[in-house]
Amino acid sequence: MNINGIILTVCLFLLPVAGLANVFKANQFFAQKDYINAEIEYAKSARIGSPHAYYQLAVMNYNGYGMEPDIAKAAIWFYLAAESNFHDSKHQFELIYQACNPEQQAQLIQQADLFKNTFGLAAVIQKYYPVLKPVENDAKVKLNSEFGETDLEQLDFETDDLLSELDFDWQDADETGYNYDSMARQRINASLKSDALLNPPYFAIVDFYIADDGSTRHLMPFSVLGNAKRGIEFLSHAQISSPEFNQTQVYYPARVSLGVARYDRFRLKKEFSRIHTKVRREAARLKKQTTDRQAQYEYAMMMATFPWLANSEHHRSDLLAKLAEQGFVPAQYEYGLNLYQQQTDIKKGINWLSEAAKYGDSKAQYQLGQIIKYSPYVENSDAKALFWYQLSANEQAYSALKAAEILLLSSDLTLRDLTKAKMLLAERKNIFRQNPMYFYLNAIINKEQPNRDFKAAVSSLKTAITLAQERHWNTQKWESELEDWTFGRVIISEEGQLEDK
């Protein structure tokens, strides 16, 4: 039995920084028997507490996949995975432990406890994950109002100017997550074309954030069918009452249905009978596939789009919970977000989002960043939020925007990095050409960079204010800054640069 404490200590602490931790990518390398890259990727996820990564590293060390077999290291990784009750990790650790002599057993436990201090659940949560704050009297965020029925009803019957675009197709806005392709192309497409050419239906389900000024931010459609651009554009300009927590206005996530997704079964059947029929048939088909986790997940997402498909109030949540427990990552994300959004169980919701984030789900990583940055339920931390924003920035554009915001504006000056922020924004110029915050951050960059461009800074700030006012953002702070920038005392330096005093 190879129990070498010194070698073990050195090797485990040479793990790489978390980087773009993604268990899915590691699993692909492992399946291809590319064990060198698999170990690198699993090690990144191990840094953020992934029990799956712990387990796979244990298996690789035990069997000598891409390395010399090392039973001691395998035991440590099994021990860490067992803390999360992952698979049979506890049993595997016990087998190794029982095969050791008393001296080796003592050393193994000593080393296991040592690494638990760094990689154990408590240590990892404190370093990377949301930490709940005590909440007095079970206080909850109050969402004081919803979008008015009149406002949303007008979207239900908007006609499309381009009737040639009636080739509807399911879309997942960020090209990740569930797959509705077969249902759309084979079963619903024809129905959409035949129901009402002069009144083409659409629907969209949109996750977004309600800011503390009541404006809607960071719209993320997760299900879109048909031309929903008008509905989503309306939502981006909507304003509702600010969420409140203990009489303080806060920033909180929400979800809204647009188009025919707002119809109950009777109205849908009356106005778009073919769609109603096809939706019911597709739901029945998916429901029967009880052993297919993807099919069951698609069925749960259909119930999110058309709630009347559910047999009971908890039908969808129970199905998502079951899939989440089975380790189906998209369900972990959806279930966790639902629990958090609806405030059914804040702790459990955050835990499931964390599990999905550990696997590399970029939407879950973005949501963790948002929760850590804004949630009234947790200890807020720019440093932790920045970690998750940067981790998911390649796949989630809003993560890149929020990361740039912290890099430029954080009160923690150790986090500021104008060069990184500038790079994040430059790479996404086309995505954010209508986003007020994008222009505001560019104004800050133009003003603060070494070779600053004061004229460009003022121009960007003015654009930011105009776009923000169109979207009902509170622009008082930005307007004050513009006044300071344009009406303060300004001198010309010897180099010909503007300097405000």
URCORJO-V921663 format. One record per residue. N is the residue number from 1. PHI is phi in whole degrees, 0 to 359 (none if undefined). OMEGA is omega in whole degrees, -180 to 180 (999 if undefined). D_FIRST is the distance of its C-alpha to the first C-alpha in whole Angstrom. Layout:
n->N phi->PHI omega->OMEGA d_first->D_FIRST
n->N phi->PHI omega->OMEGA d_first->D_FIRST
This chain:
n->1 phi->none omega->-177 d_first->0
n->2 phi->269 omega->176 d_first->4
n->3 phi->241 omega->-179 d_first->6
n->4 phi->243 omega->-173 d_first->9
n->5 phi->301 omega->-176 d_first->12
n->6 phi->292 omega->179 d_first->15
n->7 phi->300 omega->-180 d_first->14
n->8 phi->299 omega->-179 d_first->13
n->9 phi->299 omega->-179 d_first->17
n->10 phi->297 omega->-175 d_first->18
n->11 phi->296 omega->-176 d_first->17
n->12 phi->291 omega->180 d_first->18
n->13 phi->278 omega->174 d_first->21
n->14 phi->268 omega->176 d_first->23
n->15 phi->299 omega->179 d_first->23
n->16 phi->289 omega->173 d_first->27
n->17 phi->300 omega->-173 d_first->30
n->18 phi->308 omega->179 d_first->31
n->19 phi->53 omega->178 d_first->33
n->20 phi->272 omega->-178 d_first->35
n->21 phi->298 omega->-178 d_first->32
n->22 phi->206 omega->-179 d_first->32
n->23 phi->295 omega->180 d_first->30
n->24 phi->301 omega->179 d_first->32
n->25 phi->296 omega->178 d_first->32
n->26 phi->298 omega->179 d_first->28
n->27 phi->297 omega->178 d_first->28
n->28 phi->296 omega->177 d_first->31
n->29 phi->299 omega->-179 d_first->29
n->30 phi->296 omega->180 d_first->26
n->31 phi->296 omega->178 d_first->28
n->32 phi->275 omega->-178 d_first->29
n->33 phi->62 omega->173 d_first->26
n->34 phi->268 omega->-169 d_first->27
n->35 phi->288 omega->179 d_first->23
n->36 phi->295 omega->179 d_first->24
n->37 phi->288 omega->177 d_first->27
n->38 phi->299 omega->179 d_first->25
n->39 phi->297 omega->179 d_first->22
n->40 phi->300 omega->-177 d_first->25
n->41 phi->289 omega->177 d_first->27
n->42 phi->297 omega->-180 d_first->25
n->43 phi->296 omega->176 d_first->24
n->44 phi->299 omega->-180 d_first->27
n->45 phi->288 omega->176 d_first->28
n->46 phi->298 omega->179 d_first->24
n->47 phi->300 omega->-179 d_first->27
n->48 phi->257 omega->170 d_first->29
n->49 phi->85 omega->180 d_first->27
n->50 phi->284 omega->179 d_first->27
n->51 phi->296 omega->176 d_first->24
n->52 phi->297 omega->178 d_first->25
n->53 phi->295 omega->176 d_first->23
n->54 phi->304 omega->-176 d_first->20
n->55 phi->296 omega->-179 d_first->20
n->56 phi->294 omega->176 d_first->20
n->57 phi->295 omega->176 d_first->18
n->58 phi->297 omega->180 d_first->15
n->59 phi->299 omega->-179 d_first->16
n->60 phi->295 omega->178 d_first->16
n->61 phi->291 omega->-178 d_first->13
n->62 phi->294 omega->-175 d_first->11
n->63 phi->266 omega->-180 d_first->14
n->64 phi->73 omega->178 d_first->14
n->65 phi->281 omega->179 d_first->18
n->66 phi->76 omega->-177 d_first->19
n->67 phi->198 omega->173 d_first->16
n->68 phi->286 omega->178 d_first->13
n->69 phi->304 omega->179 d_first->11
n->70 phi->218 omega->-175 d_first->9
n->71 phi->295 omega->-179 d_first->7
n->72 phi->297 omega->179 d_first->8
n->73 phi->296 omega->177 d_first->11
n->74 phi->301 omega->-179 d_first->12
n->75 phi->297 omega->-179 d_first->11
n->76 phi->297 omega->180 d_first->14
n->77 phi->294 omega->176 d_first->16
n->78 phi->297 omega->-180 d_first->16
n->79 phi->299 omega->179 d_first->17
n->80 phi->293 omega->178 d_first->20
n->81 phi->295 omega->-178 d_first->21
n->82 phi->294 omega->178 d_first->21
n->83 phi->299 omega->177 d_first->23
n->84 phi->259 omega->-179 d_first->26
n->85 phi->55 omega->-177 d_first->25
n->86 phi->279 omega->175 d_first->24
n->87 phi->49 omega->-179 d_first->24
n->88 phi->253 omega->-175 d_first->21
n->89 phi->299 omega->179 d_first->19
n->90 phi->297 omega->179 d_first->19
n->91 phi->295 omega->-180 d_first->18
n->92 phi->295 omega->177 d_first->15
n->93 phi->296 omega->-179 d_first->14
n->94 phi->297 omega->179 d_first->14
n->95 phi->298 omega->179 d_first->12
n->96 phi->293 omega->-178 d_first->9
n->97 phi->300 omega->-178 d_first->10
n->98 phi->292 omega->179 d_first->11
n->99 phi->279 omega->-179 d_first->8
n->100 phi->272 omega->172 d_first->7
n->101 phi->280 omega->-176 d_first->9
n->102 phi->306 omega->-180 d_first->12
n->103 phi->295 omega->179 d_first->11
n->104 phi->294 omega->178 d_first->8
n->105 phi->301 omega->-180 d_first->11
n->106 phi->296 omega->-180 d_first->13
n->107 phi->293 omega->-180 d_first->12
n->108 phi->296 omega->179 d_first->11
n->109 phi->296 omega->178 d_first->15
n->110 phi->300 omega->180 d_first->16
n->111 phi->292 omega->180 d_first->15
n->112 phi->299 omega->179 d_first->16
n->113 phi->293 omega->178 d_first->19
n->114 phi->299 omega->-178 d_first->20
n->115 phi->283 omega->174 d_first->20
n->116 phi->295 omega->178 d_first->22
n->117 phi->295 omega->-180 d_first->24
n->118 phi->258 omega->-174 d_first->25
n->119 phi->250 omega->-180 d_first->24
n->120 phi->291 omega->-176 d_first->24
n->121 phi->304 omega->-176 d_first->28
n->122 phi->298 omega->-178 d_first->30
n->123 phi->292 omega->-178 d_first->29
n->124 phi->291 omega->179 d_first->29
n->125 phi->298 omega->-179 d_first->33
n->126 phi->298 omega->-176 d_first->34
n->127 phi->277 omega->-171 d_first->34
n->128 phi->239 omega->-165 d_first->35
n->129 phi->253 omega->179 d_first->36
n->130 phi->298 omega->176 d_first->39
n->131 phi->247 omega->-176 d_first->39
n->132 phi->294 omega->175 d_first->42
n->133 phi->260 omega->174 d_first->45
n->134 phi->298 omega->-180 d_first->47
n->135 phi->243 omega->-178 d_first->50
n->136 phi->283 omega->174 d_first->53
n->137 phi->55 omega->178 d_first->55
n->138 phi->52 omega->-179 d_first->52
n->139 phi->300 omega->179 d_first->54
n->140 phi->228 omega->175 d_first->54
n->141 phi->290 omega->178 d_first->55
n->142 phi->261 omega->174 d_first->59
n->143 phi->265 omega->-165 d_first->60
n->144 phi->291 omega->-179 d_first->63
n->145 phi->204 omega->176 d_first->65
n->146 phi->247 omega->177 d_first->64
n->147 phi->297 omega->-179 d_first->66
n->148 phi->298 omega->180 d_first->69
n->149 phi->301 omega->-179 d_first->70
n->150 phi->299 omega->-179 d_first->73
n->151 phi->298 omega->-177 d_first->71
n->152 phi->280 omega->180 d_first->68
n->153 phi->299 omega->-178 d_first->71
n->154 phi->296 omega->180 d_first->73
n->155 phi->280 omega->-174 d_first->69
n->156 phi->295 omega->-174 d_first->69
n->157 phi->241 omega->176 d_first->72
n->158 phi->295 omega->176 d_first->72
n->159 phi->273 omega->-178 d_first->74
n->160 phi->267 omega->-179 d_first->72
n->161 phi->295 omega->-177 d_first->74
n->162 phi->255 omega->-177 d_first->72
n->163 phi->295 omega->179 d_first->73
n->164 phi->289 omega->-178 d_first->71
n->165 phi->268 omega->-178 d_first->68
n->166 phi->276 omega->176 d_first->68
n->167 phi->271 omega->-175 d_first->65
n->168 phi->289 omega->179 d_first->62
n->169 phi->206 omega->176 d_first->58
n->170 phi->293 omega->178 d_first->56
n->171 phi->226 omega->169 d_first->54
n->172 phi->256 omega->-166 d_first->51
n->173 phi->307 omega->-178 d_first->52
n->174 phi->256 omega->176 d_first->49
n->175 phi->61 omega->174 d_first->48
n->176 phi->226 omega->176 d_first->45
n->177 phi->94 omega->-171 d_first->44
n->178 phi->287 omega->-174 d_first->46
n->179 phi->234 omega->179 d_first->48
n->180 phi->255 omega->-170 d_first->51
n->181 phi->307 omega->-175 d_first->52
n->182 phi->297 omega->-179 d_first->53
n->183 phi->296 omega->-177 d_first->55
n->184 phi->293 omega->-172 d_first->57
n->185 phi->288 omega->-172 d_first->58
n->186 phi->262 omega->-169 d_first->59
n->187 phi->237 omega->-174 d_first->60
n->188 phi->252 omega->-173 d_first->61
n->189 phi->306 omega->-178 d_first->63
n->190 phi->297 omega->-180 d_first->66
n->191 phi->295 omega->180 d_first->66
n->192 phi->298 omega->-178 d_first->66
n->193 phi->288 omega->-170 d_first->69
n->194 phi->265 omega->-174 d_first->71
n->195 phi->288 omega->-175 d_first->72
n->196 phi->199 omega->-176 d_first->74
n->197 phi->295 omega->-179 d_first->74
n->198 phi->273 omega->-179 d_first->76
n->199 phi->218 omega->-174 d_first->74
n->200 phi->296 omega->-179 d_first->70
n->201 phi->282 omega->173 d_first->68
n->202 phi->209 omega->167 d_first->64
n->203 phi->210 omega->177 d_first->61
n->204 phi->208 omega->170 d_first->59
n->205 phi->247 omega->-172 d_first->56
n->206 phi->232 omega->168 d_first->55
n->207 phi->269 omega->-179 d_first->53
n->208 phi->202 omega->176 d_first->54
n->209 phi->243 omega->172 d_first->54
n->210 phi->264 omega->-178 d_first->57
n->211 phi->283 omega->-179 d_first->58
n->212 phi->290 omega->174 d_first->59
n->213 phi->259 omega->178 d_first->63
n->214 phi->86 omega->178 d_first->63
n->215 phi->276 omega->180 d_first->62
n->216 phi->260 omega->-176 d_first->60
n->217 phi->228 omega->169 d_first->57
n->218 phi->54 omega->-179 d_first->54
n->219 phi->290 omega->-178 d_first->55
n->220 phi->229 omega->177 d_first->53
n->221 phi->295 omega->177 d_first->54
n->222 phi->253 omega->174 d_first->51
n->223 phi->209 omega->-180 d_first->54
n->224 phi->226 omega->176 d_first->57
n->225 phi->226 omega->-178 d_first->59
n->226 phi->88 omega->-178 d_first->63
n->227 phi->271 omega->-177 d_first->64
n->228 phi->261 omega->-174 d_first->63
n->229 phi->301 omega->-178 d_first->64
n->230 phi->294 omega->179 d_first->67
n->231 phi->297 omega->-179 d_first->65
n->232 phi->292 omega->177 d_first->62
n->233 phi->296 omega->176 d_first->64
n->234 phi->301 omega->-179 d_first->66
n->235 phi->298 omega->-179 d_first->63
n->236 phi->293 omega->180 d_first->62
n->237 phi->255 omega->-177 d_first->66
n->238 phi->282 omega->176 d_first->66
n->239 phi->219 omega->178 d_first->66
n->240 phi->228 omega->179 d_first->65
n->241 phi->295 omega->-178 d_first->65
n->242 phi->292 omega->172 d_first->62
n->243 phi->298 omega->-180 d_first->59
n->244 phi->231 omega->176 d_first->59
n->245 phi->224 omega->-176 d_first->57
n->246 phi->52 omega->176 d_first->58
n->247 phi->66 omega->175 d_first->61
n->248 phi->241 omega->179 d_first->60
n->249 phi->289 omega->-175 d_first->60
n->250 phi->227 omega->-178 d_first->56
n->251 phi->253 omega->-173 d_first->55
n->252 phi->213 omega->-179 d_first->53
n->253 phi->283 omega->178 d_first->52
n->254 phi->212 omega->178 d_first->54
n->255 phi->219 omega->179 d_first->55
n->256 phi->221 omega->175 d_first->58
n->257 phi->258 omega->178 d_first->60
n->258 phi->235 omega->177 d_first->62
n->259 phi->67 omega->-175 d_first->65
n->260 phi->290 omega->174 d_first->65
n->261 phi->294 omega->177 d_first->61
n->262 phi->275 omega->-176 d_first->64
n->263 phi->281 omega->168 d_first->66
n->264 phi->279 omega->-174 d_first->65
n->265 phi->297 omega->-176 d_first->65
n->266 phi->288 omega->179 d_first->69
n->267 phi->291 omega->179 d_first->70
n->268 phi->297 omega->-180 d_first->68
n->269 phi->295 omega->-178 d_first->69
n->270 phi->290 omega->-172 d_first->73
n->271 phi->264 omega->179 d_first->72
n->272 phi->219 omega->-171 d_first->70
n->273 phi->298 omega->-179 d_first->70
n->274 phi->294 omega->178 d_first->68
n->275 phi->297 omega->179 d_first->65
n->276 phi->304 omega->-179 d_first->65
n->277 phi->296 omega->-178 d_first->65
n->278 phi->294 omega->179 d_first->62
n->279 phi->298 omega->180 d_first->60
n->280 phi->297 omega->-179 d_first->60
n->281 phi->293 omega->-180 d_first->59
n->282 phi->293 omega->178 d_first->56
n->283 phi->298 omega->179 d_first->55
n->284 phi->295 omega->180 d_first->55
n->285 phi->296 omega->-179 d_first->54
n->286 phi->292 omega->-178 d_first->50
n->287 phi->299 omega->-178 d_first->50
n->288 phi->290 omega->-176 d_first->50
n->289 phi->275 omega->-171 d_first->47
n->290 phi->291 omega->-179 d_first->45
n->291 phi->263 omega->-179 d_first->42
n->292 phi->259 omega->-175 d_first->42
n->293 phi->295 omega->178 d_first->41
n->294 phi->297 omega->179 d_first->42
n->295 phi->297 omega->179 d_first->46
n->296 phi->295 omega->177 d_first->45
n->297 phi->293 omega->177 d_first->45
n->298 phi->299 omega->177 d_first->48
n->299 phi->295 omega->178 d_first->50
n->300 phi->297 omega->180 d_first->49
n->301 phi->288 omega->173 d_first->50
n->302 phi->296 omega->178 d_first->53
n->303 phi->292 omega->175 d_first->54
n->304 phi->292 omega->-179 d_first->53
n->305 phi->283 omega->180 d_first->56
n->306 phi->235 omega->-174 d_first->58
n->307 phi->304 omega->-179 d_first->57
n->308 phi->292 omega->176 d_first->60
n->309 phi->287 omega->-176 d_first->57
n->310 phi->290 omega->179 d_first->55
n->311 phi->284 omega->-179 d_first->56
n->312 phi->208 omega->-178 d_first->55
n->313 phi->300 omega->-175 d_first->55
n->314 phi->255 omega->-176 d_first->51
n->315 phi->303 omega->-177 d_first->51
n->316 phi->293 omega->-178 d_first->49
n->317 phi->296 omega->178 d_first->47
n->318 phi->295 omega->179 d_first->46
n->319 phi->293 omega->178 d_first->45
n->320 phi->297 omega->179 d_first->43
n->321 phi->299 omega->179 d_first->41
n->322 phi->298 omega->180 d_first->40
n->323 phi->294 omega->178 d_first->39
n->324 phi->297 omega->179 d_first->37
n->325 phi->297 omega->179 d_first->35
n->326 phi->280 omega->178 d_first->34
n->327 phi->87 omega->179 d_first->33
n->328 phi->278 omega->-168 d_first->36
n->329 phi->300 omega->178 d_first->37
n->330 phi->303 omega->178 d_first->40
n->331 phi->289 omega->177 d_first->41
n->332 phi->300 omega->178 d_first->39
n->333 phi->295 omega->-176 d_first->41
n->334 phi->296 omega->-180 d_first->44
n->335 phi->294 omega->180 d_first->43
n->336 phi->298 omega->-180 d_first->42
n->337 phi->295 omega->178 d_first->45
n->338 phi->299 omega->-180 d_first->48
n->339 phi->298 omega->-179 d_first->46
n->340 phi->285 omega->-179 d_first->47
n->341 phi->303 omega->-175 d_first->50
n->342 phi->277 omega->179 d_first->51
n->343 phi->58 omega->177 d_first->50
n->344 phi->288 omega->178 d_first->49
n->345 phi->203 omega->-175 d_first->46
n->346 phi->301 omega->-177 d_first->45
n->347 phi->299 omega->-179 d_first->41
n->348 phi->294 omega->179 d_first->40
n->349 phi->299 omega->178 d_first->42
n->350 phi->296 omega->180 d_first->40
n->351 phi->298 omega->-179 d_first->37
n->352 phi->288 omega->174 d_first->37
n->353 phi->298 omega->179 d_first->39
n->354 phi->295 omega->178 d_first->36
n->355 phi->298 omega->178 d_first->33
n->356 phi->296 omega->180 d_first->36
n->357 phi->295 omega->179 d_first->36
n->358 phi->298 omega->179 d_first->32
n->359 phi->282 omega->-180 d_first->32
n->360 phi->105 omega->178 d_first->34
n->361 phi->290 omega->-172 d_first->38
n->362 phi->292 omega->178 d_first->40
n->363 phi->292 omega->177 d_first->43
n->364 phi->294 omega->178 d_first->41
n->365 phi->296 omega->176 d_first->40
n->366 phi->298 omega->-179 d_first->43
n->367 phi->296 omega->176 d_first->44
n->368 phi->298 omega->177 d_first->41
n->369 phi->301 omega->180 d_first->43
n->370 phi->296 omega->-180 d_first->46
n->371 phi->296 omega->-179 d_first->45
n->372 phi->294 omega->-179 d_first->44
n->373 phi->285 omega->-167 d_first->47
n->374 phi->239 omega->-169 d_first->50
n->375 phi->296 omega->175 d_first->48
n->376 phi->284 omega->-177 d_first->50
n->377 phi->269 omega->-174 d_first->47
n->378 phi->231 omega->174 d_first->45
n->379 phi->287 omega->-176 d_first->44
n->380 phi->282 omega->-177 d_first->46
n->381 phi->209 omega->176 d_first->44
n->382 phi->297 omega->-177 d_first->45
n->383 phi->295 omega->178 d_first->42
n->384 phi->294 omega->-180 d_first->40
n->385 phi->300 omega->180 d_first->43
n->386 phi->300 omega->179 d_first->43
n->387 phi->303 omega->-178 d_first->39
n->388 phi->287 omega->176 d_first->39
n->389 phi->299 omega->-179 d_first->43
n->390 phi->292 omega->-179 d_first->41
n->391 phi->296 omega->-176 d_first->38
n->392 phi->254 omega->-172 d_first->41
n->393 phi->297 omega->-179 d_first->44
n->394 phi->294 omega->-176 d_first->43
n->395 phi->252 omega->-178 d_first->44
n->396 phi->242 omega->-176 d_first->46
n->397 phi->299 omega->-179 d_first->49
n->398 phi->295 omega->175 d_first->50
n->399 phi->297 omega->178 d_first->46
n->400 phi->297 omega->180 d_first->48
n->401 phi->296 omega->-180 d_first->51
n->402 phi->291 omega->177 d_first->49
n->403 phi->298 omega->179 d_first->47
n->404 phi->298 omega->179 d_first->50
n->405 phi->299 omega->179 d_first->52
n->406 phi->292 omega->-179 d_first->49
n->407 phi->298 omega->-179 d_first->49
n->408 phi->260 omega->-167 d_first->53
n->409 phi->238 omega->-174 d_first->54
n->410 phi->302 omega->175 d_first->51
n->411 phi->290 omega->173 d_first->52
n->412 phi->276 omega->-173 d_first->48
n->413 phi->296 omega->178 d_first->50
n->414 phi->292 omega->-179 d_first->46
n->415 phi->270 omega->-174 d_first->46
n->416 phi->288 omega->179 d_first->49
n->417 phi->204 omega->-176 d_first->49
n->418 phi->298 omega->-178 d_first->52
n->419 phi->296 omega->179 d_first->50
n->420 phi->296 omega->180 d_first->48
n->421 phi->298 omega->180 d_first->50
n->422 phi->299 omega->180 d_first->53
n->423 phi->294 omega->180 d_first->50
n->424 phi->300 omega->-178 d_first->49
n->425 phi->286 omega->-178 d_first->53
n->426 phi->298 omega->-178 d_first->54
n->427 phi->288 omega->-174 d_first->52
n->428 phi->233 omega->-177 d_first->53
n->429 phi->302 omega->-177 d_first->57
n->430 phi->290 omega->-179 d_first->58
n->431 phi->292 omega->-172 d_first->56
n->432 phi->253 omega->-176 d_first->58
n->433 phi->293 omega->177 d_first->61
n->434 phi->242 omega->-176 d_first->62
n->435 phi->265 omega->-178 d_first->60
n->436 phi->301 omega->-177 d_first->62
n->437 phi->295 omega->177 d_first->58
n->438 phi->302 omega->-178 d_first->58
n->439 phi->289 omega->178 d_first->61
n->440 phi->296 omega->-180 d_first->61
n->441 phi->295 omega->176 d_first->58
n->442 phi->293 omega->176 d_first->59
n->443 phi->297 omega->179 d_first->62
n->444 phi->297 omega->179 d_first->60
n->445 phi->298 omega->-179 d_first->58
n->446 phi->297 omega->-179 d_first->61
n->447 phi->278 omega->-171 d_first->63
n->448 phi->261 omega->-177 d_first->60
n->449 phi->293 omega->-176 d_first->58
n->450 phi->308 omega->177 d_first->59
n->451 phi->262 omega->-171 d_first->62
n->452 phi->289 omega->179 d_first->63
n->453 phi->240 omega->-174 d_first->66
n->454 phi->295 omega->179 d_first->68
n->455 phi->297 omega->178 d_first->70
n->456 phi->294 omega->179 d_first->67
n->457 phi->297 omega->179 d_first->65
n->458 phi->296 omega->-180 d_first->69
n->459 phi->298 omega->180 d_first->69
n->460 phi->295 omega->180 d_first->65
n->461 phi->294 omega->177 d_first->66
n->462 phi->297 omega->178 d_first->69
n->463 phi->297 omega->179 d_first->68
n->464 phi->300 omega->-179 d_first->65
n->465 phi->294 omega->-180 d_first->67
n->466 phi->299 omega->-180 d_first->70
n->467 phi->297 omega->-179 d_first->67
n->468 phi->293 omega->180 d_first->65
n->469 phi->294 omega->176 d_first->69
n->470 phi->298 omega->-178 d_first->69
n->471 phi->257 omega->176 d_first->66
n->472 phi->64 omega->173 d_first->67
n->473 phi->283 omega->173 d_first->65
n->474 phi->283 omega->-175 d_first->66
n->475 phi->252 omega->-175 d_first->67
n->476 phi->303 omega->-179 d_first->68
n->477 phi->295 omega->-179 d_first->65
n->478 phi->294 omega->179 d_first->66
n->479 phi->295 omega->177 d_first->69
n->480 phi->295 omega->178 d_first->69
n->481 phi->296 omega->179 d_first->67
n->482 phi->299 omega->179 d_first->70
n->483 phi->296 omega->178 d_first->72
n->484 phi->297 omega->-177 d_first->71
n->485 phi->292 omega->-171 d_first->70
n->486 phi->262 omega->-178 d_first->73
n->487 phi->242 omega->175 d_first->76
n->488 phi->283 omega->177 d_first->74
n->489 phi->287 omega->-178 d_first->75
n->490 phi->236 omega->176 d_first->74
n->491 phi->235 omega->177 d_first->75
n->492 phi->258 omega->180 d_first->74
n->493 phi->285 omega->179 d_first->72
n->494 phi->298 omega->-180 d_first->73
n->495 phi->277 omega->180 d_first->71
n->496 phi->87 omega->180 d_first->73
n->497 phi->268 omega->176 d_first->70
n->498 phi->284 omega->175 d_first->71
n->499 phi->227 omega->178 d_first->70
n->500 phi->267 omega->-177 d_first->70
n->501 phi->240 omega->999 d_first->71
